[in-house]
Amino acid sequence: MNSSFISMVEKAKRYASEPERISVTGLTVEFHGNNGTHALALRGDEWTCGCDHFAVHSLCAHVMTLQRLFAAHLTPAMKYTSERVPA
C-alpha cells in the first residue's frame, strides 16, 4: 500500500476521534421513515422537514434523530429545537 495513503487513513482516523474539529453549517438529508420519505434540511440554525408533524409543530422525530446523530457537530441552537404548540 502507498505510504501516503496509509498516512492519510491514519490522519482521517485521528480527525474522526476529534469531533470538535467539525462544525455543520448546512445539511440536506433524505430520511426514509415508516410512513414515507421526507426531505430534511438544516440552514443556519433552522431545521425543516417535509413531514406533516413538522408542518404543524416545527419539530418531528426525523429532526430529533438527526440532532442526536450529529450532536457533537452542532451548535446548541441547532441541537435543541422547541416544539410549537398550535393554538
Secondary structure, DSSP 8 states (H G I E B T S, - for coil): --HHHHHHHHHHHHHHT-GGG----EEEEEEEETTEEEEEEEETTEEEE-SHHHHHHS--HHHHHHHHHTGGGS-HHHH--------
